[in-house]
């Protein structure tokens, strides 16, 4: 089973992603912030990370940098309600970028594409 770490500071998003991705057959772990995410990332071998950008304390772009320094091969999909980050060179280390939507079809498709690459 593919293990996915979902990092988002919004509880409703974490619950929605967990439910939808588990329905797709993924084993999902959620984290509410960068500290929780790093603890999970360092203790569990994940196959992919879905990462929010705007979070308190440490944003997802900084967390992306740390994750890729520690494991450059793990796929990371950035999710944000803001499309403007697509132009930010700091996200180039991610494997995909998805603008948040209530319809998770794009996210699910992106996960399948990244995993099959």
C-alpha positions in Angstrom: 0.0 0.0 0.0 1.3 3.5 -0.9 2.0 5.6 2.1 1.2 9.3 1.8 1.9 12.1 4.3 -0.6 15.0 4.1 0.5 18.2 5.7 -2.0 21.0 6.0 -2.8 23.4 8.9 -6.6 23.3 8.1 -8.3 20.4 9.9 -11.1 20.2 7.4 -8.6 19.8 4.5 -6.7 17.1 6.4 -9.9 15.2 7.1 -11.1 15.5 3.5 -7.8 14.5 2.0 -7.5 11.6 4.3 -10.9 10.3 3.5 -10.6 10.8 -0.2 -7.1 9.3 -0.5 -7.9 6.3 1.7 -10.9 5.7 -0.6 -8.3 5.6 -3.4 -6.4 2.9 -1.6 -3.6 5.0 0.0 -2.4 4.7 3.6 -2.6 8.3 4.8 -0.9 10.0 7.7 -1.8 13.6 8.4 0.2 16.4 10.1 -1.1 19.9 11.1 2.2 21.7 10.8 5.8 21.5 9.8 7.0 20.1 13.2 4.5 17.2 13.1 5.4 16.6 9.4 9.1 16.4 10.1 8.5 14.0 13.0 6.4 11.8 10.8 8.7 12.1 7.8 11.8 11.1 9.9 10.1 8.2 11.6 8.1 6.6 8.7 9.1 5.8 5.1 6.5 7.5 3.0 6.1 7.1 -0.8 4.8 10.6 -1.3 4.1 13.9 0.5 1.2 16.3 -0.2 2.2 19.6 1.3 0.3 22.9 1.9 2.3 26.1 1.3 0.7 28.6 3.7 1.1 27.4 7.2 2.1 29.1 10.5 5.6 28.8 11.9 7.2 27.3 8.9 5.7 27.5 5.4 5.5 24.6 3.0 8.3 26.0 0.8 10.8 25.9 3.6 9.6 22.4 4.6 10.0 21.3 1.0 13.6 22.4 1.1 14.3 20.4 4.3 12.5 17.3 3.0 14.4 17.4 -0.2 17.8 17.9 1.6 17.1 14.8 3.6 15.5 12.7 0.8 15.8 14.1 -2.7 13.9 11.1 -4.2 10.6 11.4 -2.3 7.9 12.9 -4.5 6.3 16.0 -3.1 3.1 17.6 -4.4 2.5 21.1 -3.3 -1.1 22.2 -2.8 -2.1 25.7 -2.3 -5.2 27.9 -2.6 -3.0 30.4 -4.3 -1.9 29.9 -7.9 0.7 32.6 -7.7 3.2 30.3 -6.1 3.5 28.5 -9.5 5.8 31.3 -10.5 8.0 31.0 -7.4 11.4 29.4 -8.3 11.6 28.0 -4.7 9.0 25.4 -5.6 11.0 23.9 -8.5 12.1 21.1 -6.2 8.5 19.8 -6.0 7.3 17.1 -8.3 3.9 18.8 -9.0 1.7 21.7 -8.0 -2.0 21.6 -7.5 -4.3 24.5 -6.7 -6.7 23.5 -3.9 -10.3 22.8 -4.9 -13.3 21.1 -3.3 -13.1 18.7 -6.3 -10.1 16.4 -5.6 -10.0 14.8 -9.0 -7.0 16.9 -10.1 -5.1 16.0 -6.9 -5.8 12.3 -7.3 -4.8 12.4 -11.0 -1.6 14.2 -10.1 -0.7 11.7 -7.4 -1.2 8.8 -9.8 1.0 10.6 -12.5 3.8 11.4 -10.1 3.9 7.9 -8.7 4.0 6.4 -12.1 6.8 8.7 -13.3 
